[in-house]
Amino acid sequence: MNIEELQSKFRGHLIQQGDPDFDQERKVWNGYIDKHPALIAQCSGTADVIDAVSFARKNDIEVSVRGGGHNVAGSAVCDGGMVIDLSKMHGIHVDASRKLARVQGGATWGDLDRETQVFGLAAPGGVVSTTGVAGLTLGGGLGWLRKKHGLSCDNLRSVEIVTADGTLLTASQNENEDLFWALRGGGGNFGIVTSFEFNLHEVGPTVMMCAVMYAIENAEKVLSTWMNFMTSSPDEISSQALFWAIPDIEDFPEDARGKHVIAITAMYVGDSDEGEKAFEKIRNIDTPVIDLSGKIPYTAAQSMFDPFFPKHERNYYFKSQDLASLNKETRGAIIEGAKKRPVDSMLLAIWHYGGKMNRIGSKDSAFGSRDTTFLLSVDSIWDDPGDSEEVISWSRDFLDTMKRFSGDGMYVNFSGFGEEGEDLVQLAYGNNYDRLSEIKTKYDPDNFFHYNQNIKPCS
Ligand code: FAD
């Protein structure tokens, strides 16, 4: 690849095979995936992004786009082509008086929480702080504030985006409205977002977190109580139930390590004393194996899962499906599956939806699952590469057996390795798929941005 033309104006860093930092920079967050691009274009600003897109178009080079780099399918990095890498573009500007933040396309949620919490503000993000703002928001964005303030994408005010012809556009409710609709859930299909503008909310700085773990033997009692509690809970409470095995590390009491548990994790977004009272019921379902609940800084809550998801080290396969309900039969099948996980470090997570995220109409943005109440996600994490085949095929088989309990969709940001291709993307967007495909045709008719959960242009 002759990069001289691009090099003459590029202000960021161009890294090619053979450069000393190439092997480090080509790594994807998921240790299971190994890719070899020809070029990594680490952009320093919007001009670099425009030039990288134009260079790739002119020379017919395949591209992938990296924001936070977390995508489990490794879609941030392509084989043989060019990675347009925004990870050095993580600047943030907070306008505290107007409760707005402008965030560059390579920032992580940790970067954004740091800047907003100084003012007691937050934008709804995810539950792991090292995840990229870009990929998470463009696919929807499920986090602790989802019931009170909606998904990450619901809190977008505008975006700046470089489209496939190298043009910089603004998309908002008043400008390029069709594109703005598509970007709120439609993923990286429409261009490279160089900056996001978010509405912010008053959150914290201290929040009440619930993190109580019960023996898996009591799972039916815990899960049914949690389900009833959540379906009548106020918007202040967002929660997940997790099947997990307590790791053998010093952070946990010795007698609890290795135990298989169902953990109820939740945040109360409001007065923390009220939160403490609100969580009494779910903290006293049975005798807990451990209860780590307490009042903590919002930024600590946002990063409490980080240690379990280190980059480049562990292997990951996350895949999800909406549940039609969490009735007794469904609960039984999940509990049965949880007990048969081939590797202890695998997680089964049940996300409760509802509140603000479900009050937004299913046609008001591209996000496809506004009518869902529970999402089942198989979050497979393993350390021994020798376990890969068994873990991945178990995860797929388990979700296949759960199809009889599934709702109409799934979450595009938890989509395994995207192995079902277009079928999976159609499932994720449901009735919104055709409109997304029309908007794709308008802004990216040649499907230049296809290294993603791909929405195809109309043929
Ligand atoms: P990347 O791998 O950098 O990007 C993924 C894709 O997004 C790219 O292939 C590209 O198509 C697109 N993209 C990235 N940057 C841009 C950009 N600037 N412009 C246009 N397109 C871009 N999801 C949740 O909703 N809630 C969670 O709590 C949550 N927790 C997670 C925890 C872990 C440990 C992991 C691995 C994932 C989690 N996810 C969660 C899923 C997460 O939303 C997706 O993996 C998402 O793709 C990550 O975004 P990224 O920018 O880090 O990823």
Boltz pocket constraint, residues with backbone or C-beta under 6 A from the ligand:
constraints:
  - pocket:
      binder: B
      contacts: [[A, 64], [A, 65], [A, 66], [A, 67], [A, 68], [A, 69], [A, 70], [A, 71], [A, 72], [A, 74], [A, 75], [A, 76], [A, 86], [A, 105], [A, 106], [A, 125], [A, 126], [A, 127], [A, 128], [A, 130], [A, 131], [A, 132], [A, 133], [A, 134], [A, 135], [A, 136], [A, 137], [A, 138], [A, 139], [A, 140], [A, 141], [A, 142], [A, 143], [A, 187], [A, 188], [A, 189], [A, 191], [A, 192], [A, 193], [A, 194], [A, 309], [A, 413], [A, 414], [A, 451], [A, 452], [A, 453]]
      max_distance: 6.0
